[in-house]
């Protein structure tokens, strides 16, 4: 392990290490307006959702690490505490990145990026027409986190109106992540794309009382075959198989061969069954060996 003290480490290195591993981060493409009516558009990856009722989104325009100056978005919010937070997907990520250029104050990034301003309903800043989802927000609180270069400014926003493109919904009206095609910010110049095999599902453990890893036999926990994810899936089952279920699985030829091949053979078969999402059967195979 490499251990650093952030207060004793150069800002550039802390920035690189932290943003490289605290990732991926969703991107808020934020539109603001100043008291003269000048519109600003800028992306922020220090962003997430923090509450549903009330609906709260939070992002942080940090002070420049080079010049210690504040962002135009931050300055606009102090004048007009309203924002639109627009979600960035793959089709618009290059244009969103272009909006991060430090243009002089008063320059409209909608014009620079070619993105389409759409009049909002409840707030003054426009939303981005290309975005798969946009959130009109009132700024409820601004919390400065420091006065040095790199210090953030938490912008706490309450959503007053939300817009979702119909083509990102499935036939039941839920968000289809494949259709959203969202991107996330990594470190340095890297991004990631939530698409294809990069999207996967894990059954939620809070829908039942999972047995947990402490109920898994020691021989399974120290397995050289089963991964931490495999063990997590085993621990997410609601109850262990009973004796009858264990005896039943012993009669399968594939299980008989695995039991005859020893512990690693049993673990390989259990892993195969886990990957097929047959958790009760995988447990029964393991218990057949250890009981």
C-alpha positions in Angstrom: 0.0 0.0 0.0 1.0 3.6 -0.7 -0.1 5.8 2.2 -0.2 9.6 1.8 -1.1 12.5 4.1 -3.3 14.8 1.9 -2.2 17.9 3.8 1.5 17.1 3.2 1.2 16.0 -0.4 1.3 18.3 -3.5 -2.2 19.2 -4.7 -1.7 17.8 -8.2 -0.8 14.4 -6.8 -3.7 14.3 -4.4 -6.0 15.4 -7.3 -4.7 12.7 -9.5 -4.9 9.9 -6.9 -8.3 10.8 -5.5 -10.0 11.4 -8.8 -8.4 8.3 -10.4 -9.8 5.9 -7.8 -13.0 7.6 -6.6 -14.6 6.8 -9.9 -16.7 6.6 -12.0 -18.4 9.8 -11.1 -21.6 11.0 -12.8 -21.4 14.3 -14.7 -23.7 17.2 -14.1 -23.7 19.6 -17.0 -24.9 22.7 -15.1 -26.5 25.8 -16.6 -26.6 29.0 -14.6 -27.4 32.7 -15.3 -26.1 35.9 -13.8 -28.1 39.0 -12.8 -27.5 40.5 -16.3 -28.9 37.5 -18.0 -25.7 35.9 -19.2 -25.9 32.1 -19.4 -23.1 29.8 -18.4 -22.8 26.1 -19.0 -20.2 23.9 -17.3 -19.7 20.2 -16.4 -18.9 19.0 -12.9 -18.1 15.4 -11.8 -18.3 16.2 -8.1 -22.0 15.5 -8.3 -24.6 13.1 -7.0 -28.2 12.6 -5.6 -28.5 12.9 -1.9 -32.3 12.8 -1.1 -35.6 11.9 -2.8 -38.1 13.7 -0.6 -37.2 16.4 -0.8 -35.4 15.7 -4.1 -31.8 17.0 -3.5 -28.9 17.0 -6.0 -25.5 18.3 -4.9 -22.5 19.4 -7.0 -19.3 21.2 -6.2 -17.6 23.8 -8.4 -14.1 23.8 -6.9 -11.7 26.7 -6.7 -8.9 26.5 -9.3 -5.9 24.6 -8.2 -3.7 26.8 -10.3 -5.1 30.3 -9.7 -7.4 29.8 -6.7 -10.2 31.6 -8.6 -13.8 30.5 -8.4 -16.0 29.2 -11.3 -18.4 31.4 -13.2 -21.1 28.9 -12.3 -20.4 29.5 -8.6 -20.5 33.3 -9.0 -23.7 33.1 -11.0 -25.4 31.0 -8.3 -24.6 33.7 -5.7 -26.4 36.2 -7.9 -29.3 34.0 -9.2 -29.7 30.9 -7.0 -31.3 28.7 -9.7 -29.7 26.0 -11.8 -30.5 23.3 -14.3 -28.6 20.0 -13.9 -28.4 18.1 -17.2 -27.3 14.5 -17.4 -24.5 13.7 -19.8 -24.5 10.6 -22.1 -22.2 9.2 -24.7 -23.7 11.1 -27.6 -22.9 14.5 -26.1 -19.8 13.8 -23.9 -17.4 15.6 -26.2 -19.6 18.7 -26.3 -20.0 18.6 -22.5 -16.2 18.4 -22.2 -15.8 21.4 -24.4 -18.0 23.4 -22.0 -15.2 23.0 -19.4 -12.9 25.4 -21.3 -12.3 28.5 -19.1 -13.9 31.0 -21.5 -14.1 34.6 -20.3 -17.1 35.6 -18.1 -20.1 36.4 -20.3 -19.3 33.8 -23.0 -22.2 31.5 -23.6 -21.0 27.9 -23.7 -24.2 26.8 -25.5 -22.8 28.7 -28.5 -19.3 27.3 -28.1 -20.4 23.7 -27.7 -23.3 23.7 -30.2 -25.7 22.3 -27.5 -29.3 23.4 -27.7 -30.7 25.7 -25.0 -34.4 24.9 -24.2 -36.4 27.3 -22.1 -37.0 26.0 -18.6 -40.4 26.1 -16.9 -39.7 27.0 -13.3 -36.2 28.5 -13.3 -34.3 31.1 -15.4 -31.4 29.1 -16.7 -32.1 27.0 -19.9 -31.8 23.2 -20.0 -29.8 21.3 -22.6 -32.0 19.8 -25.3 -29.6 16.9 -26.0 -29.5 15.7 -22.4 -31.4 12.5 -21.7 -32.7 14.0 -18.4 -32.7 17.5 -16.9 -33.5 18.8 -13.5 -34.7 22.3 -12.8 -33.5 23.3 -9.4 -33.6 26.0 -6.8 -30.4 26.4 -4.8 -31.2 25.9 -1.2 -27.7 26.3 0.3 -24.1 27.1 -0.7 -21.4 25.7 1.6 -17.8 26.9 1.0 -15.4 24.2 2.0 -12.2 26.2 2.1 -10.4 29.2 0.6 -7.4 27.5 -0.9 -6.9 26.2 -4.5 -8.8 22.9 -4.9 -11.4 23.7 -2.2 -15.0 22.8 -3.1 -18.2 24.8 -2.8 -21.2 22.5 -2.1 -24.2 23.6 -4.1 -27.3 22.0 -2.5 -30.1 22.0 -5.1 -33.8 21.1 -4.7 -35.4 19.8 -7.8 -38.7 21.6 -8.6 -39.2 20.0 -12.1 -37.6 17.0 -13.8 -37.6 16.1 -17.5 -36.9 12.7 -19.0 -36.7 11.8 -22.7 -39.2 9.1 -23.5 -36.7 7.1 -25.5 -34.7 6.2 -22.3 -37.7 4.5 -20.8 -38.7 0.8 -21.0 -42.2 -0.4 -21.7 -43.0 -0.1 -18.0 -41.9 3.5 -17.7 -38.7 2.7 -15.9 -35.2 4.0 -16.9 -33.4 1.6 -19.2 -29.7 2.1 -18.5 -28.8 0.7 -21.9 -30.9 3.4 -23.6 -29.5 6.2 -21.3 -25.9 5.3 -22.4 -24.5 7.3 -19.5 -20.9 8.3 -19.1 -18.8 8.6 -16.0 -15.7 10.6 -15.2 -12.5 8.8 -14.3 -9.1 10.3 -13.5 -6.9 12.3 -15.8 -8.5 12.3 -19.4 -10.4 9.1 -18.8 -14.1 8.5 -19.0 -16.2 5.3 -18.9 -19.4 4.3 -20.7 -22.3 2.5 -19.0 -23.3 0.3 -22.0 -23.4 -3.3 -23.0 -21.7 -5.8 -20.7 -20.5 -2.8 -18.5 -24.0 -2.8 -17.0 -25.0 -5.7 -14.7 -27.5 -6.5 -12.1 -27.1 -7.6 -8.4 -30.1 -8.7 -6.4 -30.7 -6.2 -3.6 -29.8 -7.7 -0.2 -32.2 -5.3 1.6 -35.3 -7.1 0.3 -34.7 -10.1 2.7 -32.6 -11.2 5.6 -29.4 -12.5 4.0 -27.4 -15.2 5.8 -24.1 -13.4 5.3 -20.6 -14.6 4.8 -20.1 -15.7 8.4 -22.5 -18.7 7.6 -20.3 -19.9 4.8 -17.9 -22.8 5.7 -14.3 -21.8 6.4 -13.1 -24.0 3.5 -15.3 -22.0 1.1 -14.3 -18.6 2.5 -10.6 -19.4 1.9 -11.2 -20.8 -1.6 -8.6 -20.3 -4.3 -11.3 -20.6 -6.9 -14.3 -18.6 -5.6 -14.0 -14.9 -5.9 -15.2 -12.2 -3.4 -18.1 -11.6 -5.7 -19.0 -15.4 -5.7 -18.9 -15.4 -1.9 -21.1 -12.2 -1.8 -23.7 -13.9 -3.9 -23.6 -17.0 -1.6 -24.0 -14.7 1.4 -27.0 -13.0 -0.1 -29.2 -16.1 0.1 -32.1 -16.0 2.5 -31.7 -19.5 4.0 -29.4 -22.5 3.8 -30.5 -25.7 2.0 -32.0 -28.4 4.2 -30.8 -31.9 4.4 -33.3 -33.2 1.8 -32.1 -30.6 -0.8 -28.5 -31.5 -0.1 -29.2 -35.2 -0.6 -31.1 -34.6 -3.8 -28.3 -32.7 -5.4 -25.8 -35.5 -4.6 -27.6 -37.7 -7.1 -26.6 -35.6 -10.1 -23.7 -37.2 -12.1 -21.9 -33.9 -12.4 -22.0 -33.3 -8.7 -20.9 -36.9 -8.0 -17.8 -36.3 -10.2 -17.0 -33.0 -8.5 -17.4 -34.5 -5.0 -15.0 -37.3 -6.1 -12.5 -34.7 -7.4 -12.0 -32.9 -4.0 -12.5 -29.4 -2.7 -11.2 -27.5 -5.8 -13.4 -29.5 -8.1 -16.4 -28.8 -5.9 -15.6 -25.1 -5.9 -15.3 -25.0 -9.7 -18.7 -26.6 -10.1 -20.2 -24.3 -7.5 -18.8 -21.3 -9.3 -20.3 -22.4 -12.6 -23.7 -22.8 -10.9 -23.3 -19.4 -9.2 -22.6 -17.7 -12.6 -25.9 -19.3 -13.8 -27.6 -17.6 -10.9 -28.8 -20.9 -9.3 -27.8 -19.9 -5.8 -29.7 -22.6 -3.9 -28.2 -25.3 -6.1 -24.7 -23.9 -5.6 -25.2 -23.9 -1.8 -26.5 -27.5 -1.9 -23.4 -28.6 -3.9 -21.0 -27.0 -1.4 -22.9 -28.3 1.7 -22.8 -31.8 0.2 -19.0 -31.7 0.4 -18.6 -30.0 3.8 -21.3 -31.8 5.8 
